[in-house]
Amino acid sequence: MTTPRFSLLVPVKDGRGAKTRLGGVDASGRAQLMAAFARDAIGAATRTPLVEVYVVGDPSAMAELAAELGVPVLPDEGEGDLNQALRRAAARVARPGRGLAAMLGDLPCLRTDDLELALDRAGRAYVADAAGTGTTLLLAPPGADLDPRFGPDSAAAHAASGALPVAGELSSLRLDVDTTDDLDRAIGVGVGLHTAEVLARLGRLPRP
């Protein structure tokens, strides 16, 4: 049995009021999509033995997702600040000999092999999104602080903090979905089962 090399934190929030740049999808549809994105991304992450996955969010709201995917939920103690929430969650799961990682949950195309390739990077590192300005994955080796700097221009912020960019295509790990164009690209690449089911209900895909 492979010992996990990283404790992987995936922040998941209530989708109501989020992803407003997804045109043609109402608030209910956006909430369903965000939940599906997270299920597909977390599901892909749980398929590698290199990480132990933790959801960061509201334990009561995340109970169904956690039970379905078999992952523990850490309370969001960020008081509205994602980076604070990740720092506090990282302090809860830090342990000797294991690195820390944080991954966004809006990666509906995530393939386990892309994540494993990124995890094979030594030192503190980040994976930039497809646009090159955001960050989808942040890695810190054992004994190092995670030091998350997610937000606008987070790729530059993580680089300024000393993290190095992970090279390689890693297309499924870079394609976070914020806009209608992002969603169209994700559909073209191929989304996970949960996202496909929601998109079919919303009339964006043929029913599987």
Backbone as a chain_set.jsonl record, in Angstrom:
{"seq": "MTTPRFSLLVPVKDGRGAKTRLGGVDASGRAQLMAAFARDAIGAATRTPLVEVYVVGDPSAMAELAAELGVPVLPDEGEGDLNQALRRAAARVARPGRGLAAMLGDLPCLRTDDLELALDRAGRAYVADAAGTGTTLLLAPPGADLDPRFGPDSAAAHAASGALPVAGELSSLRLDVDTTDDLDRAIGVGVGLHTAEVLARLGRLPRP", "coords": {"N": [[0.84, -1.194, 0.0], [0.63, 2.168, -0.939], [2.044, 4.929, 0.712], [0.524, 8.022, 1.321], [1.843, 10.98, -0.181], [1.15, 13.596, 0.026], [-1.067, 15.731, 1.84], [-4.034, 16.696, 0.605], [-5.875, 19.537, 0.121], [-9.101, 20.566, -0.69], [-10.988, 23.218, -1.324], [-14.45, 23.796, -0.995], [-17.332, 25.509, -1.734], [-20.682, 26.736, -1.098], [-22.559, 26.886, -4.007], [-24.43, 28.816, -4.73], [-25.006, 31.979, -6.064], [-22.496, 32.114, -7.13], [-20.065, 31.834, -9.836], [-21.068, 33.591, -11.835], [-20.422, 34.317, -14.368], [-21.048, 32.324, -16.06], [-22.839, 32.18, -18.644], [-26.34, 32.047, -19.49], [-27.105, 30.215, -17.595], [-28.962, 29.677, -14.736], [-29.075, 30.66, -11.195], [-29.6, 28.343, -9.678], [-28.825, 26.331, -11.466], [-26.11, 26.963, -11.718], [-25.228, 26.422, -9.123], [-25.668, 23.663, -9.05], [-23.856, 22.885, -11.03], [-21.381, 23.69, -9.897], [-21.246, 21.97, -7.683], [-21.128, 19.54, -9.039], [-18.757, 19.853, -10.519], [-16.928, 19.822, -8.383], [-17.363, 17.245, -7.335], [-16.446, 15.651, -9.461], [-13.76, 16.508, -9.682], [-12.716, 15.942, -7.106], [-13.255, 13.226, -6.993], [-11.509, 12.284, -9.006], [-9.086, 12.943, -7.798], [-9.087, 11.287, -5.541], [-8.48, 8.89, -6.612], [-5.778, 8.512, -6.823], [-3.078, 7.119, -5.016], [-1.251, 8.834, -4.002], [-2.099, 10.988, -2.564], [-3.896, 12.143, 0.338], [-7.114, 13.082, 0.587], [-8.834, 16.012, 1.575], [-11.798, 17.764, 2.099], [-12.481, 21.212, 2.335], [-14.749, 23.082, 3.96], [-18.203, 23.777, 4.743], [-19.146, 21.568, 7.144], [-21.755, 20.436, 7.517], [-23.121, 21.129, 5.167], [-21.524, 19.833, 3.347], [-21.79, 17.181, 3.885], [-23.152, 15.132, 2.432], [-21.645, 14.989, 0.039], [-19.147, 14.305, 1.108], [-19.675, 11.789, 2.254], [-20.394, 10.35, -0.015], [-18.008, 10.351, -1.517], [-16.174, 9.482, 0.267], [-14.437, 11.108, 1.806], [-12.92, 13.147, 4.336], [-14.229, 16.119, 5.948], [-12.998, 19.292, 6.589], [-13.563, 22.038, 8.734], [-14.404, 25.239, 7.382], [-12.526, 27.794, 8.304], [-11.946, 30.32, 7.559], [-13.333, 32.695, 7.628], [-14.474, 33.935, 5.382], [-12.211, 34.352, 3.874], [-10.37, 32.767, 1.568], [-7.636, 31.991, 1.511], [-6.905, 32.161, 4.173], [-8.598, 30.202, 5.206], [-7.452, 27.935, 4.013], [-4.873, 27.993, 5.117], [-5.423, 27.523, 7.832], [-6.677, 25.046, 7.686], [-4.569, 23.555, 6.647], [-2.815, 23.586, 8.818], [-4.164, 21.892, 10.501], [-3.884, 19.376, 9.3], [-1.219, 18.926, 8.892], [1.674, 16.894, 8.999], [4.597, 15.04, 10.025], [6.93, 14.33, 7.444], [5.159, 14.423, 5.332], [3.901, 16.202, 2.538], [2.075, 19.256, 1.771], [-0.855, 20.25, 0.003], [-2.972, 22.212, -2.112], [-5.906, 22.334, -3.98], [-8.019, 23.623, -6.483], [-11.601, 23.275, -6.732], [-13.023, 23.475, -9.067], [-12.615, 21.879, -11.42], [-13.654, 20.178, -13.732], [-12.767, 18.43, -15.679], [-10.688, 16.964, -14.711], [-8.054, 14.648, -14.81], [-6.716, 11.802, -13.312], [-4.089, 11.013, -13.908], [-2.85, 13.376, -14.807], [-2.828, 14.879, -12.452], [-1.147, 13.268, -10.902], [1.259, 13.508, -12.306], [1.853, 16.201, -11.802], [2.199, 16.109, -9.041], [4.593, 14.91, -8.818], [6.568, 16.691, -8.605], [9.386, 18.214, -7.136], [9.929, 20.217, -4.218], [8.558, 23.535, -3.482], [5.771, 24.404, -5.363], [3.621, 25.368, -8.128], [0.678, 24.982, -10.163], [-0.23, 26.643, -12.965], [-3.257, 28.074, -14.282], [-5.144, 27.571, -17.381], [-5.181, 30.06, -18.6], [-2.921, 31.177, -17.615], [-2.705, 32.982, -15.568], [-4.02, 32.423, -13.191], [-4.135, 29.98, -10.455], [-4.283, 26.516, -10.11], [-3.39, 24.403, -8.603], [-1.44, 24.043, -5.71], [1.642, 23.258, -4.218], [3.499, 22.121, -1.413], [6.48, 21.005, 0.022], [7.319, 18.411, 2.489], [7.54, 19.766, 5.737], [7.506, 22.41, 4.943], [5.721, 25.537, 4.768], [2.418, 25.894, 3.464], [1.508, 28.355, 2.415], [-0.64, 29.746, 0.857], [-1.791, 31.773, -1.878], [-4.092, 32.401, -3.301], [-6.378, 33.942, -5.608], [-6.939, 36.992, -7.523], [-4.604, 37.072, -10.182], [-3.036, 35.007, -9.117], [-1.05, 33.213, -9.917], [1.228, 34.763, -10.431], [1.516, 35.781, -7.858], [2.074, 33.46, -6.373], [4.453, 32.724, -7.606], [6.041, 34.898, -6.86], [6.242, 34.347, -4.196], [8.095, 32.409, -4.102], [7.463, 29.908, -5.067], [7.694, 27.494, -7.694], [6.802, 27.225, -11.173], [4.959, 24.457, -12.435], [5.852, 22.59, -15.165], [4.716, 21.341, -18.38], [1.964, 19.857, -20.209], [-0.557, 19.069, -18.921], [-3.335, 19.411, -19.232], [-5.943, 18.844, -18.253], [-5.754, 19.526, -15.614], [-5.303, 22.173, -15.64], [-7.558, 23.384, -16.595], [-9.695, 25.196, -15.267], [-13.038, 26.151, -14.572], [-14.668, 29.057, -15.141], [-16.047, 30.753, -16.817], [-18.403, 31.006, -19.581], [-17.057, 30.383, -21.954], [-14.927, 28.896, -20.893], [-16.378, 26.698, -19.979], [-17.364, 25.654, -22.364], [-14.943, 24.871, -23.534], [-14.203, 22.91, -21.701], [-16.221, 21.031, -22.087], [-15.551, 20.257, -24.651], [-13.082, 19.017, -24.189], [-13.812, 16.978, -22.483], [-15.796, 16.186, -19.902], [-16.255, 15.098, -16.445], [-18.354, 12.426, -15.099], [-20.378, 13.355, -13.272], [-20.558, 16.087, -13.856], [-21.289, 15.912, -16.536], [-23.83, 14.79, -16.308], [-25.287, 16.848, -15.039], [-25.023, 18.891, -16.95], [-26.434, 17.715, -19.026], [-29.029, 17.726, -17.943], [-29.402, 20.442, -17.936], [-29.595, 20.953, -20.565], [-27.319, 21.244, -22.063], [-25.824, 19.16, -22.958], [-26.196, 16.01, -24.693], [-28.255, 13.567, -23.122], [-26.625, 11.142, -21.071]], "CA": [[0.0, 0.0, 0.0], [1.423, 3.383, -1.053], [1.788, 5.959, 1.714], [0.306, 9.323, 0.658], [2.938, 11.948, -0.103], [0.577, 14.915, 0.288], [-2.438, 15.971, 2.285], [-4.577, 17.578, -0.431], [-7.039, 20.311, 0.545], [-9.949, 21.042, -1.783], [-12.051, 24.066, -0.778], [-15.723, 23.708, -1.713], [-18.309, 26.421, -1.152], [-22.043, 26.735, -1.638], [-22.48, 27.483, -5.334], [-25.428, 29.847, -4.987], [-24.416, 33.302, -6.188], [-21.153, 32.011, -7.695], [-19.931, 31.536, -11.266], [-22.046, 34.415, -12.551], [-19.989, 34.491, -15.759], [-21.561, 31.215, -16.859], [-24.029, 32.727, -19.277], [-27.423, 31.146, -19.828], [-27.342, 29.259, -16.516], [-29.466, 30.423, -13.582], [-28.359, 30.42, -9.944], [-29.745, 26.944, -9.314], [-27.981, 25.559, -12.373], [-24.709, 27.195, -11.37], [-24.951, 25.679, -7.892], [-25.563, 22.252, -9.419], [-22.605, 22.695, -11.761], [-20.249, 23.77, -8.975], [-21.209, 20.725, -6.916], [-20.694, 18.473, -9.942], [-17.324, 20.062, -10.774], [-16.194, 19.376, -7.202], [-17.443, 15.781, -7.249], [-15.568, 15.055, -10.468], [-12.369, 16.802, -9.356], [-12.337, 15.192, -5.908], [-13.244, 11.818, -7.368], [-10.255, 12.009, -9.717], [-7.977, 13.028, -6.84], [-9.095, 10.139, -4.631], [-8.033, 7.683, -7.322], [-4.329, 8.335, -6.716], [-2.633, 6.855, -3.645], [-0.233, 9.812, -3.623], [-2.673, 12.034, -1.715], [-5.061, 11.953, 1.192], [-7.928, 14.241, 0.218], [-9.71, 16.638, 2.557], [-12.622, 18.885, 1.656], [-12.546, 22.331, 3.271], [-16.04, 23.721, 3.742], [-19.201, 23.645, 5.8], [-19.327, 20.123, 7.32], [-23.139, 20.001, 7.331], [-23.454, 21.258, 3.748], [-20.681, 18.919, 2.572], [-21.928, 15.827, 4.426], [-23.515, 14.179, 1.38], [-20.496, 14.825, -0.842], [-18.104, 13.595, 1.838], [-20.069, 10.39, 2.38], [-20.364, 9.751, -1.351], [-16.647, 10.201, -2.009], [-15.341, 8.903, 1.3], [-13.394, 12.043, 2.209], [-13.281, 13.941, 5.505], [-14.441, 17.549, 5.754], [-12.436, 20.197, 7.581], [-14.375, 23.256, 8.74], [-13.867, 26.47, 6.798], [-12.277, 28.748, 9.378], [-11.338, 31.487, 6.941], [-14.171, 33.888, 7.784], [-14.628, 34.563, 4.079], [-10.903, 34.472, 3.22], [-9.968, 31.43, 1.122], [-6.269, 31.672, 1.902], [-6.924, 31.913, 5.616], [-9.212, 28.887, 5.396], [-6.476, 26.91, 3.639], [-3.786, 27.979, 6.106], [-5.893, 26.882, 9.067], [-6.885, 23.627, 7.39], [-3.246, 22.945, 6.505], [-2.276, 23.384, 10.165], [-4.853, 20.739, 11.083], [-3.508, 18.094, 8.693], [0.237, 18.803, 8.743], [2.288, 15.797, 9.732], [5.983, 14.837, 9.596], [7.191, 13.5, 6.277], [4.131, 14.543, 4.295], [3.717, 17.541, 2.002], [0.742, 19.862, 1.766], [-1.276, 20.698, -1.317], [-4.32, 22.775, -2.213], [-6.385, 22.264, -5.358], [-9.35, 24.161, -6.702], [-12.611, 22.26, -6.981], [-13.761, 23.691, -10.319], [-11.828, 21.203, -12.459], [-14.529, 19.059, -14.102], [-12.116, 17.514, -16.619], [-9.453, 16.463, -14.106], [-7.633, 13.257, -14.964], [-5.817, 11.421, -12.226], [-2.696, 10.963, -14.345], [-2.316, 14.737, -14.817], [-2.543, 15.245, -11.068], [0.034, 12.518, -10.46], [2.435, 14.13, -12.919], [2.146, 17.437, -11.07], [2.639, 15.758, -7.688], [5.949, 14.376, -8.903], [7.464, 17.84, -8.603], [10.04, 18.45, -5.854], [9.95, 21.603, -3.775], [7.31, 24.283, -3.472], [5.447, 24.582, -6.772], [2.221, 25.653, -8.44], [0.217, 24.746, -11.528], [-1.01, 27.77, -13.459], [-4.422, 27.685, -15.071], [-4.964, 27.639, -18.827], [-4.929, 31.447, -18.962], [-1.589, 31.518, -17.146], [-2.734, 33.991, -14.503], [-4.526, 31.821, -11.961], [-3.476, 28.785, -9.933], [-5.227, 25.436, -9.833], [-2.802, 23.48, -7.627], [-0.264, 24.552, -4.998], [2.314, 22.168, -3.523], [4.572, 22.447, -0.484], [7.097, 19.75, 0.458], [7.281, 18.203, 3.941], [8.245, 20.74, 6.55], [7.337, 23.775, 4.428], [4.377, 26.096, 4.85], [1.694, 25.92, 2.194], [1.542, 29.765, 2.007], [-1.52, 29.957, -0.3], [-2.023, 33.15, -2.306], [-5.113, 32.333, -4.336], [-7.058, 35.202, -5.86], [-6.53, 37.578, -8.8], [-3.176, 36.968, -10.521], [-2.404, 34.163, -8.103], [0.166, 32.58, -10.436], [2.323, 35.696, -10.154], [1.677, 35.869, -6.403], [2.763, 32.26, -5.912], [5.834, 32.81, -8.087], [6.735, 35.882, -6.026], [6.469, 33.755, -2.873], [9.16, 31.428, -4.212], [7.021, 28.66, -5.688], [8.097, 27.366, -9.092], [5.722, 26.69, -12.003], [5.068, 23.081, -12.927], [5.784, 22.572, -16.619], [3.981, 20.236, -18.968], [0.632, 20.198, -20.711], [-1.46, 18.956, -17.76], [-4.499, 20.186, -19.682], [-7.14, 18.661, -17.418], [-5.487, 20.158, -14.329], [-5.237, 23.621, -15.851], [-8.814, 23.907, -17.12], [-10.72, 25.546, -14.291], [-14.188, 26.703, -15.292], [-15.246, 30.271, -14.57], [-16.846, 31.46, -17.818], [-19.062, 30.172, -20.591], [-16.012, 29.875, -22.855], [-14.238, 27.814, -20.175], [-17.256, 25.531, -19.946], [-17.369, 25.084, -23.711], [-13.668, 24.165, -23.714], [-14.245, 21.704, -20.878], [-17.082, 20.066, -22.78], [-14.766, 19.747, -25.774], [-12.049, 18.121, -23.667], [-14.499, 15.835, -21.887], [-16.01, 16.395, -18.47], [-16.551, 13.912, -15.663], [-19.719, 11.906, -15.129], [-21.323, 14.201, -12.535], [-20.75, 17.313, -14.636], [-22.034, 15.566, -17.749], [-25.236, 14.587, -15.95], [-25.902, 18.162, -14.807], [-25.095, 19.583, -18.238], [-27.531, 17.111, -19.784], [-30.279, 18.247, -17.38], [-29.496, 21.856, -18.311], [-29.732, 21.054, -22.011], [-26.045, 21.575, -22.696], [-25.25, 17.932, -23.493], [-27.17, 14.909, -24.796], [-28.303, 12.749, -21.912], [-25.804, 9.939, -21.21]], "C": [[0.879, 1.249, 0.0], [1.036, 4.384, 0.029], [1.579, 7.293, 1.015], [1.491, 10.259, 0.857], [2.445, 13.341, 0.255], [-0.779, 14.786, 0.967], [-3.003, 17.039, 1.355], [-5.866, 18.225, 0.057], [-7.803, 20.802, -0.677], [-11.061, 21.897, -1.185], [-13.303, 23.972, -1.64], [-16.727, 24.593, -0.993], [-19.688, 26.196, -1.762], [-22.015, 27.487, -2.964], [-23.48, 28.582, -5.624], [-24.755, 31.214, -5.015], [-23.028, 33.293, -6.799], [-21.226, 31.731, -9.197], [-20.939, 32.321, -12.107], [-21.649, 34.657, -14.0], [-20.342, 33.285, -16.632], [-22.89, 31.651, -17.459], [-25.069, 31.663, -19.6], [-27.719, 30.098, -18.784], [-27.796, 30.048, -15.295], [-28.731, 30.015, -12.31], [-28.436, 28.963, -9.519], [-28.848, 26.061, -10.172], [-26.508, 25.729, -12.063], [-24.324, 26.441, -10.105], [-24.795, 24.186, -8.188], [-24.244, 21.967, -10.136], [-21.401, 22.737, -10.824], [-20.109, 22.503, -8.145], [-20.703, 19.57, -7.775], [-19.214, 18.609, -10.273], [-16.509, 19.486, -9.614], [-16.207, 17.857, -7.085], [-16.481, 15.13, -8.238], [-14.095, 15.296, -10.135], [-11.902, 15.981, -8.153], [-12.292, 13.703, -6.202], [-11.964, 11.429, -8.082], [-9.074, 12.011, -8.759], [-7.931, 11.808, -5.926], [-8.6, 8.862, -5.309], [-6.508, 7.541, -7.358], [-3.954, 8.089, -5.259], [-1.614, 7.872, -3.147], [-0.77, 10.886, -2.686], [-3.736, 11.458, -0.785], [-5.885, 13.221, 1.044], [-8.79, 14.691, 1.391], [-10.509, 17.741, 1.874], [-12.579, 19.955, 2.741], [-13.845, 23.076, 2.998], [-16.933, 23.563, 4.96], [-19.5, 22.153, 5.991], [-20.758, 19.646, 7.101], [-23.531, 20.065, 5.858], [-22.709, 20.249, 2.887], [-20.876, 17.464, 2.97], [-22.227, 14.804, 3.335], [-22.335, 13.908, 0.454], [-19.415, 14.006, -0.159], [-18.423, 12.111, 1.96], [-19.973, 9.667, 1.04], [-18.947, 9.438, -1.795], [-15.694, 9.63, -0.967], [-14.187, 9.8, 1.726], [-13.847, 12.826, 3.44], [-13.449, 15.414, 5.148], [-13.819, 18.311, 6.914], [-13.257, 21.478, 7.574], [-13.65, 24.428, 8.092], [-13.752, 27.502, 7.911], [-11.656, 30.037, 8.839], [-12.109, 32.77, 7.096], [-14.261, 34.685, 6.476], [-13.343, 34.712, 3.293], [-10.419, 33.065, 2.871], [-8.577, 31.067, 1.621], [-6.156, 31.41, 3.401], [-7.517, 30.543, 5.912], [-8.22, 27.773, 5.085], [-5.325, 26.844, 4.631], [-4.214, 27.244, 7.375], [-6.157, 25.395, 8.857], [-5.548, 22.9, 7.274], [-2.619, 22.673, 7.869], [-2.909, 22.161, 10.831], [-4.299, 19.408, 10.563], [-2.004, 17.904, 8.536], [0.762, 17.645, 9.588], [3.701, 15.568, 9.201], [6.073, 13.937, 8.361], [6.176, 13.586, 5.167], [3.997, 15.992, 3.851], [2.27, 18.0, 2.104], [0.421, 20.329, 0.349], [-2.683, 21.274, -1.23], [-4.706, 22.793, -3.684], [-7.775, 22.858, -5.452], [-10.326, 23.039, -7.029], [-13.331, 22.401, -8.302], [-12.986, 23.154, -11.516], [-12.598, 19.981, -12.956], [-13.901, 18.063, -15.059], [-10.963, 16.741, -15.987], [-9.25, 14.973, -14.332], [-6.59, 12.948, -13.89], [-4.362, 11.433, -12.669], [-2.07, 12.346, -14.437], [-1.966, 15.187, -13.397], [-1.287, 14.528, -10.579], [1.313, 13.087, -11.062], [2.832, 15.397, -12.177], [2.694, 17.137, -9.681], [4.062, 15.235, -7.667], [6.988, 15.488, -8.91], [8.058, 18.04, -7.208], [9.978, 19.935, -5.504], [8.587, 22.259, -3.827], [6.991, 24.687, -4.904], [3.964, 24.879, -6.939], [1.947, 25.298, -9.89], [-0.646, 25.93, -11.927], [-2.194, 27.27, -14.258], [-4.158, 27.902, -16.552], [-4.662, 29.057, -19.297], [-3.54, 31.908, -18.532], [-1.553, 32.502, -16.0], [-3.185, 33.427, -13.158], [-3.722, 30.597, -11.561], [-4.54, 27.732, -9.657], [-4.713, 24.466, -8.773], [-1.562, 24.123, -7.033], [0.31, 23.418, -4.17], [3.384, 22.718, -2.587], [5.163, 21.138, 0.025], [7.004, 19.588, 1.972], [8.118, 19.241, 4.677], [8.104, 22.176, 6.109], [5.9, 24.232, 4.62], [3.725, 26.071, 3.479], [1.709, 27.328, 1.597], [0.667, 30.027, 0.776], [-1.742, 31.435, -0.594], [-3.015, 33.163, -3.461], [-5.857, 33.662, -4.418], [-6.622, 35.739, -7.202], [-5.014, 37.492, -8.99], [-2.409, 36.096, -9.524], [-1.148, 33.461, -8.613], [1.374, 33.474, -10.16], [2.584, 35.799, -8.658], [2.411, 34.647, -5.861], [4.214, 32.242, -6.389], [6.643, 33.766, -7.221], [7.045, 35.324, -4.643], [7.562, 32.691, -2.894], [8.757, 30.099, -4.802], [7.403, 28.666, -7.172], [6.959, 26.773, -9.912], [6.001, 25.259, -12.423], [4.883, 23.112, -14.437], [4.97, 21.373, -17.094], [2.573, 20.636, -19.358], [-0.41, 20.183, -19.597], [-2.81, 19.62, -18.039], [-5.704, 20.046, -18.764], [-6.987, 19.312, -16.053], [-5.454, 21.674, -14.449], [-6.599, 24.23, -16.204], [-9.843, 24.093, -16.007], [-11.82, 26.313, -15.014], [-14.777, 27.882, -14.529], [-16.247, 30.933, -15.516], [-17.512, 30.477, -18.768], [-18.044, 29.589, -21.557], [-15.237, 28.738, -22.195], [-15.073, 26.535, -20.2], [-17.304, 24.856, -21.308], [-16.073, 24.317, -23.982], [-13.662, 22.864, -22.92], [-15.097, 20.619, -21.534], [-16.33, 19.44, -23.945], [-13.7, 18.765, -25.344], [-12.664, 16.836, -23.13], [-14.595, 15.979, -20.388], [-16.309, 15.072, -17.778], [-18.032, 13.58, -15.66], [-20.71, 12.842, -14.451], [-21.609, 15.488, -13.297], [-21.563, 17.035, -15.887], [-23.518, 15.392, -17.451], [-25.951, 15.915, -15.724], [-26.046, 18.923, -16.118], [-26.221, 19.022, -19.104], [-28.87, 17.63, -19.276], [-30.496, 19.709, -17.773], [-29.601, 22.06, -19.819], [-28.46, 21.404, -22.738], [-25.364, 20.36, -23.311], [-26.374, 16.937, -23.728], [-27.143, 14.093, -23.518], [-27.476, 11.482, -22.118], [-26.655, 8.689, -21.253]], "O": [[1.77, 1.381, 0.839], [-0.145, 4.656, 0.242], [2.399, 7.665, 0.176], [2.07, 10.317, 1.942], [3.217, 14.175, 0.731], [-1.538, 13.854, 0.702], [-2.503, 18.163, 1.324], [-6.836, 17.533, 0.369], [-7.219, 21.385, -1.591], [-11.994, 21.354, -0.593], [-13.229, 24.059, -2.865], [-16.948, 24.446, 0.209], [-19.832, 25.552, -2.8], [-21.501, 28.604, -3.033], [-23.391, 29.227, -6.669], [-24.019, 31.567, -4.094], [-22.43, 34.355, -6.973], [-22.287, 31.435, -9.747], [-21.586, 31.759, -12.992], [-22.458, 35.154, -14.784], [-19.974, 33.235, -17.806], [-23.941, 31.499, -16.836], [-24.731, 30.529, -19.939], [-28.499, 29.179, -19.036], [-27.113, 30.975, -14.86], [-27.87, 29.135, -12.336], [-27.446, 28.403, -9.048], [-28.19, 25.152, -9.665], [-25.738, 24.772, -12.131], [-23.228, 25.886, -10.016], [-23.907, 23.526, -7.648], [-23.597, 20.949, -9.889], [-20.497, 21.91, -10.943], [-19.001, 22.015, -7.925], [-19.944, 18.723, -7.304], [-18.489, 17.614, -10.309], [-15.535, 18.763, -9.822], [-15.184, 17.247, -6.773], [-15.783, 14.175, -7.898], [-13.271, 14.394, -10.286], [-10.82, 15.393, -8.18], [-11.406, 12.995, -5.723], [-11.391, 10.375, -7.808], [-8.167, 11.188, -8.881], [-6.847, 11.342, -5.573], [-8.334, 7.865, -4.638], [-5.998, 6.547, -7.874], [-4.455, 8.771, -4.365], [-1.16, 7.79, -2.005], [0.009, 11.618, -2.075], [-4.375, 10.446, -1.074], [-5.405, 14.315, 1.344], [-9.388, 13.88, 2.098], [-9.946, 18.561, 1.149], [-12.635, 19.641, 3.93], [-14.02, 23.641, 1.919], [-16.47, 23.255, 6.059], [-20.054, 21.527, 5.088], [-20.964, 18.562, 6.556], [-24.197, 19.161, 5.353], [-23.192, 19.853, 1.827], [-20.19, 16.591, 2.439], [-21.627, 13.729, 3.311], [-22.049, 12.759, 0.118], [-18.828, 13.114, -0.771], [-17.541, 11.269, 1.789], [-19.529, 8.521, 0.969], [-18.698, 8.385, -2.382], [-14.541, 9.328, -1.275], [-13.084, 9.317, 1.979], [-15.031, 13.137, 3.573], [-12.88, 15.895, 4.168], [-14.082, 18.011, 8.079], [-13.616, 21.963, 6.501], [-12.438, 24.585, 8.238], [-14.757, 28.02, 8.398], [-10.944, 30.748, 9.548], [-11.609, 33.836, 6.738], [-14.143, 35.91, 6.457], [-13.377, 35.159, 2.147], [-10.099, 32.271, 3.755], [-8.361, 29.954, 2.101], [-5.4, 30.54, 3.835], [-7.009, 29.808, 6.759], [-8.152, 26.78, 5.809], [-4.849, 25.756, 4.955], [-3.458, 26.442, 7.923], [-5.893, 24.58, 9.741], [-5.407, 21.77, 7.74], [-1.966, 21.647, 8.059], [-2.265, 21.479, 11.628], [-4.251, 18.424, 11.302], [-1.555, 16.845, 8.098], [0.349, 17.446, 10.731], [3.976, 15.873, 8.041], [5.382, 12.924, 8.257], [6.307, 12.896, 4.156], [3.981, 16.903, 4.678], [1.375, 17.239, 2.471], [1.303, 20.746, -0.4], [-3.481, 20.874, -0.382], [-3.922, 23.217, -4.533], [-8.616, 22.616, -4.587], [-9.935, 21.989, -7.538], [-14.16, 21.56, -8.647], [-12.734, 23.867, -12.487], [-12.227, 18.854, -12.631], [-14.43, 16.966, -15.242], [-10.323, 15.937, -16.665], [-10.136, 14.155, -14.084], [-5.701, 13.754, -13.615], [-3.485, 11.819, -11.896], [-0.877, 12.492, -14.173], [-0.925, 15.805, -13.176], [-0.453, 15.135, -9.908], [2.343, 13.14, -10.39], [4.017, 15.639, -11.948], [3.573, 17.852, -9.2], [4.669, 15.131, -6.602], [8.161, 15.244, -9.192], [7.331, 18.036, -6.215], [9.975, 20.795, -6.385], [7.589, 21.627, -4.171], [7.843, 25.25, -5.592], [3.162, 24.674, -6.028], [2.845, 25.308, -10.733], [-1.674, 26.193, -11.303], [-2.154, 26.186, -14.841], [-3.082, 28.361, -16.938], [-3.959, 29.238, -20.292], [-3.038, 32.916, -19.029], [-0.476, 32.83, -15.504], [-2.769, 33.913, -12.106], [-2.759, 30.22, -12.229], [-5.57, 28.02, -9.048], [-5.502, 23.784, -8.119], [-0.733, 24.679, -7.753], [-0.427, 22.697, -3.498], [4.09, 23.667, -2.928], [4.416, 20.245, 0.424], [6.645, 20.537, 2.669], [9.246, 19.547, 4.292], [8.536, 23.083, 6.821], [4.975, 23.42, 4.633], [4.398, 26.21, 2.458], [1.904, 27.478, 0.391], [1.176, 30.482, -0.248], [-1.865, 32.25, 0.321], [-2.811, 33.842, -4.467], [-5.956, 34.402, -3.439], [-5.987, 35.013, -7.967], [-4.243, 37.799, -8.08], [-1.282, 36.41, -9.141], [-0.264, 33.141, -7.818], [2.416, 32.998, -9.709], [3.735, 35.892, -8.231], [3.272, 34.775, -4.991], [5.102, 31.797, -5.663], [7.793, 33.485, -6.885], [7.99, 35.765, -3.988], [7.921, 32.136, -1.855], [9.609, 29.238, -5.021], [7.428, 29.715, -7.815], [6.226, 25.914, -9.421], [7.137, 24.897, -12.728], [3.869, 23.606, -14.931], [4.59, 20.508, -16.305], [2.053, 21.646, -18.883], [-1.074, 21.192, -19.36], [-3.358, 20.309, -17.179], [-6.413, 21.022, -18.52], [-7.984, 19.619, -15.4], [-5.567, 22.377, -13.445], [-6.777, 25.445, -16.122], [-10.739, 23.269, -15.823], [-11.549, 27.044, -15.966], [-15.309, 27.733, -13.428], [-17.185, 31.595, -15.071], [-17.222, 29.28, -18.759], [-18.152, 28.424, -21.94], [-14.922, 27.738, -22.84], [-14.553, 25.44, -20.413], [-17.287, 23.628, -21.399], [-16.097, 23.243, -24.584], [-13.178, 21.839, -23.4], [-14.736, 19.443, -21.533], [-16.452, 18.242, -24.201], [-13.433, 17.788, -26.044], [-12.113, 15.748, -23.298], [-13.589, 15.902, -19.682], [-16.579, 14.061, -18.426], [-18.859, 14.349, -16.152], [-21.781, 13.1, -15.0], [-22.755, 15.93, -13.379], [-22.428, 17.828, -16.26], [-24.367, 15.797, -18.245], [-27.087, 16.093, -16.163], [-27.084, 19.536, -16.367], [-26.883, 19.766, -19.828], [-29.755, 17.941, -20.073], [-31.632, 20.157, -17.922], [-29.685, 23.192, -20.297], [-28.497, 21.814, -23.898], [-24.43, 20.507, -24.099], [-27.4, 16.995, -23.051], [-26.088, 13.952, -22.898], [-27.573, 10.822, -23.153], [-26.124, 7.585, -21.368]]}, "num_chains": 1, "name": "protein.A"}
